[in-house]
Amino acid sequence: MKRFAHVMVICALAGCGTITQYEPPLAYQNSPQVDQVWKWMTGSYSSAQQSQTDAQYKNIVLQMSPIWTDQPDGRWLYVEQAMQETANKPYQQRVYHLVHHDNGAIEILVFELPGDPLQYAGAWQQQQPLSQLLPSQLTPQSGCGVKLKAKSATQWGGSTDGDMCASSLNGAAYTTSEVMVTANEITSWDRGFDSAGKQVWGATKGPYQFKKQAQ
């Protein structure tokens, strides 16, 4: 059980997909729905409460900071995840691009940073994070986007698309991610499956629960 949970620390929000050559995204536009979810996701989060009641879950801190706010093609976030005891040394750093689809869905596209990601560690604390970079310098994780739909006026939820997010981590053939977003909480359940559809890593009980922290 501990091994299953620990892998989530490595691969949160579809972070284990195949990396492909960057192709500029379509000319997405901002929308009120994208702005709402983007504002909800922005902030500092912790899974401390969950880790205190269930040893399967680690105490993780999650930082999501707006970047490139003048871009007209959706909304962008710089994301860091770290163990609470080593909060200044994130084990995962990503860029998320929130875009609006004509069917009303919002997709979170996932990107890798160029070079050594640790050179950007702590950037979420800056007034203009990643201002030295351009979207064209990022590397997309093909097939690992999370598509969200409105579940109610106060909740958006969704997942990756089937087995499209390829992975070879710990014997996996693909990963899945299920995400729920509200104004005060993000839940994320990331799992790896082999080619026969058997789960080989990830939490088995349910998603990680990240509570937004007071600013």
Secondary structure, 3 states (H helix, E strand, C coil): CHHHHHHHHHCCCCCCCCECCCCCCCCCCCCHHHHHHHHHHCEEEECHHHHHHCCCCCCEEEEEEEECCCCCCCEEEEEEEEEHHHCCCCCEEEEEEEEECCCCCEEEEEEECCCCHHHHCCHHHCCCCCCCCCHHHCEEECCCCEEEEEEECCEEEEECCCCCEECCHHHCCEEEEEEEECCCEEEEEEEEECCCCCEEEECCCCCEEEEECCC
